[in-house]
Amino acid sequence: MLPFLKDLKEASVSAPVDVKKREPDEEMEYDALESAMEDFCHAEERKDYQAMAEAFRAAFEILESEPHQEYEEDEG
């Protein structure tokens, strides 16, 4: 048997991917929006469209929960 045809199972071993979750910094305030966007980026790298939608929805809800500010236009 040719050497490159031997035991293809051994060559196709895959290790699980370790995903790092962001932990809040002790010195800095925990930023929920930044965390949601990091989740979105990780999901994008994995091409996990459902996780991307969930992260986008979480970011949108965070922004909607913040107080709204009205801006006045400068009348020059």
C-alpha positions in Angstrom: 0.0 0.0 0.0 1.2 3.5 -0.8 2.3 5.5 2.3 0.0 8.4 1.6 -3.1 6.0 1.6 -2.3 4.6 5.1 -4.6 5.3 8.0 -6.4 8.4 6.8 -8.3 8.4 10.1 -5.1 9.4 11.9 -4.6 12.4 9.6 -8.1 13.7 10.0 -8.1 14.1 13.8 -9.5 17.5 14.8 -9.3 19.2 18.2 -12.2 21.2 19.6 -11.9 25.0 19.2 -11.5 26.9 22.4 -13.6 30.1 22.3 -12.5 32.8 24.7 -15.3 34.7 26.4 -14.7 38.3 27.5 -14.6 38.8 31.2 -15.2 42.3 32.6 -12.0 44.2 33.5 -11.6 44.9 37.2 -10.5 48.5 36.6 -12.9 49.3 33.8 -16.6 49.2 33.7 -18.1 46.2 31.9 -19.3 47.3 28.5 -22.2 45.2 27.4 -22.3 46.6 23.9 -18.6 45.8 23.4 -19.2 42.3 24.6 -22.1 41.8 22.3 -20.0 43.0 19.3 -17.2 40.6 20.3 -19.7 37.8 20.3 -20.8 39.0 16.8 -17.2 38.9 15.5 -16.6 35.4 16.9 -19.8 34.2 15.3 -18.8 35.8 12.1 -15.5 34.0 12.1 -17.3 30.7 12.6 -19.9 31.6 9.9 -22.6 30.9 12.5 -25.4 33.0 11.2 -27.8 32.2 14.0 -25.3 33.3 16.6 -24.6 36.5 14.5 -28.3 37.3 14.6 -28.5 36.8 18.3 -25.5 39.0 19.0 -26.8 41.7 16.7 -30.2 41.5 18.4 -28.5 41.8 21.8 -26.5 44.8 20.7 -29.7 46.5 19.3 -31.5 45.8 22.6 -28.7 47.4 24.5 -28.7 50.5 22.4 -32.5 50.7 22.7 -32.3 50.5 26.5 -30.0 53.5 26.7 -31.5 57.0 27.2 -32.3 58.7 24.0 -30.8 62.1 23.3 -32.4 64.7 21.1 -30.0 66.8 19.1 -30.9 70.3 17.9 -29.8 71.4 14.5 -27.6 74.5 14.4 -29.4 77.3 12.8 -26.2 78.9 11.6 
